Amino acid sequence: MIRQINNKRALYVLSAAAFLSVLDIFIVNVALPTIKKDINATDADIQLVIAGYLLGYAVFLITGARAGDFYGKKKVYVISMCCFTIASLLCGIAQTPLQLNIARSLQGVSAAFMVPQSLAYIQLLYPDQTMRAKALGFYGSVAGIASVIGQFLGGFLPDIHFSNELFKDLDGWRLIFLINIPLGIAAAYTAFLFLEESKRARKGSFDVSGVVLLSLALLCLVYPLIRGRELGWPLWSTGLLAASFLLLFWFVKDQQFKMKRGLSTLINISLFSYTDFKIGLFIALFYFIAQDSYFLITGLLLQDGLNVSSSETGLLFVAQGLGYVLGAVASVSLISKYGKKVIQAAVLLMMLSLVLHVVLFSAANLDWYFSYPLLLMYGMGCGAVLPSIMSLALQRIPGDLAGSASGLYSTIQQMAIALGIGLTGGAFFSFLGAETGKTAFVNAYMGATGVNILALLAVLFFLYKLPEQVKPEIIIK
């Protein structure tokens, strides 16, 4: 009984990683227009506020997991939580776009070391599969709650204005980062008190060259997509894009060579021999290109194009979050009976909702009453798709490769979100140009939404390519 109580207490402590890492993905979405105006940021700068976090997260996620094996999960968890807290402080006091984006990247790197330790601890604390499933369900529900709270606070906090003389110059948007400080301190302290140190690996080593190659490849891919458009696609931007593909090719060959020599690798290349896994990665790639870029372009349209307040925008996104919860709960029993057909129907629901978004926001006399059920509808589609697509990729992976497969999947997920910010966000700003009127914003939204609809069409295609008997279990991410 004592062991169970300790495990439950440890689970609460570890769930702080899920809460903070997800909170800081969603909390900036609604606040971006306010941040842009306050620190005189460019369009590319605010794209990097999201993409910088995600790139840092994606590039070091696998490395972060390995760090816990070699140096101890408790030590890495506590140190990375402290680093995340310090990076949040730096975000909150940033005075220029460059300072903010560097601090956001540090946040992402810290999360990449923090989150894998929490998931690995759950595997150790709950060896029984039934109890582990319940623990992961709780962990996932914390992440889901964080996404809804993040969207609400991201809208509410920027509208706060202080009357106190001491804080009158404090901009409300800075609170979206500063609230992490007491939460991070509490999480690090309780982890130091209550977590037991794990055993350390005595064999193997870090694949340093693999980390460097993958980091450079992702940076060369995403950065020019975001910054190049704004600068008129100079030669260096197209050169970096070309270099990214060469670096990815080099990375794959490097991993294959090391596997043949029996050396440590960042990614187990043998995973790609599993057809479901390869198709599942393509599904994740195109789905996540569409998912988070939706928040970026919708937030910009509502606040800068339609003059909706930050708080009202946050409430609209909360409706989307509630729809996600409803869709996730409803899909559990449906997917167990009908398999991937439920996911395909949910993707179609998302596509229909995006078309209706454009119709509604284009209306001359916009009735905001219809916005809430429309975002609820989109969220229900997301809720039925997102929790199950990880299982689509991992369902036939052997147990000894499950950790490597999960790490690679998570890396693709974060990279795809950053890529979506570059592609869909870039399309939005390209269509918008220098215009500032409602019509220009709606047209830009229409063009960018077209990119997301194409991404969802690709999801449908790869779902079709999966075997018919696939009936994935639900995994909340």
TAWOFEN-V808230 format. One record per pair of residues at least 24 apart in sequence whose ideal C-beta (glycine too) atoms are under 6 Angstrom apart, sorted by the first residue. I is the first residue (numbers start at 1). J is the second residue. Records with the same first field share a line. If there is no record, write none. Layout:
BEGIN
I: J ; J
END
This chain:
BEGIN
7: 125
9: 194
10: 125 ; 194 ; 195
11: 135
13: 190 ; 191 ; 194
14: 118 ; 121
15: 139 ; 142
16: 187
17: 114 ; 115 ; 118
18: 139 ; 142 ; 143
19: 142 ; 146
21: 111 ; 115
22: 143 ; 146 ; 147
23: 146 ; 150
26: 147 ; 150 ; 151
27: 150 ; 153 ; 154 ; 176
29: 154 ; 295 ; 299
30: 154 ; 155 ; 299 ; 313 ; 314
31: 154 ; 158 ; 173 ; 176
33: 303 ; 304
34: 158 ; 173 ; 310
35: 173
38: 171
39: 97
41: 97
43: 429
44: 226 ; 227 ; 230
45: 97
47: 226 ; 421 ; 425
48: 101 ; 226
49: 104
50: 421
51: 222 ; 418 ; 421
52: 101 ; 104 ; 105
53: 104 ; 107 ; 108
54: 414 ; 417 ; 418
55: 222 ; 418
56: 105 ; 108 ; 109
57: 108 ; 111 ; 112 ; 414
58: 411 ; 414 ; 415
59: 215 ; 218
60: 109 ; 112
61: 112 ; 410 ; 411
62: 266 ; 407
63: 211
64: 112 ; 113 ; 116
65: 116 ; 407
67: 113
68: 117 ; 120
69: 201
70: 201
72: 197 ; 198 ; 200
73: 117 ; 120 ; 121 ; 198
74: 195 ; 197
76: 113 ; 117
77: 117 ; 191
78: 188 ; 191 ; 192
80: 110 ; 113 ; 114
81: 114 ; 184 ; 187 ; 188
82: 188
83: 110
84: 110 ; 114 ; 184
85: 181 ; 184
88: 177 ; 180
89: 181
91: 177
92: 174 ; 177 ; 178
140: 476
147: 321
148: 318 ; 321
151: 314 ; 317 ; 318 ; 321
152: 314 ; 318
154: 314
155: 310 ; 311 ; 313 ; 314
156: 311 ; 314
158: 310
159: 310 ; 311
204: 264
205: 264
207: 264 ; 265 ; 266
210: 266
213: 247 ; 251
214: 251
216: 247
217: 244 ; 247 ; 248 ; 251
218: 415
220: 244
222: 418 ; 422
225: 422 ; 426
226: 422
229: 426 ; 430
267: 408
268: 404
271: 405
274: 396
276: 396
277: 393
279: 462 ; 465 ; 466
280: 392 ; 393
281: 393 ; 412
282: 462
283: 389 ; 459 ; 462
284: 389 ; 412 ; 413
285: 412 ; 416
286: 455 ; 458 ; 459
287: 459
288: 413 ; 416 ; 417
289: 416 ; 419 ; 420 ; 455
290: 452 ; 455 ; 456
292: 417
293: 420 ; 421 ; 424 ; 425
296: 425
297: 428 ; 445 ; 448
301: 441 ; 445
305: 438 ; 441
316: 371 ; 375
319: 372 ; 375 ; 376
320: 375 ; 378 ; 379
323: 376 ; 379 ; 380
324: 379 ; 382 ; 383
326: 380
327: 380 ; 383 ; 384
328: 383 ; 387
331: 384
332: 474
335: 388
339: 470 ; 471
340: 463 ; 466 ; 470
343: 385
344: 463
346: 381 ; 384 ; 385
347: 456 ; 459 ; 460
349: 381
350: 381 ; 456
351: 453 ; 456
353: 377 ; 378
354: 449 ; 453
358: 446 ; 449
361: 442
362: 442
387: 474 ; 475 ; 476
388: 472 ; 474
390: 475
391: 472 ; 473 ; 475
392: 472
424: 448 ; 451 ; 452
427: 451
END
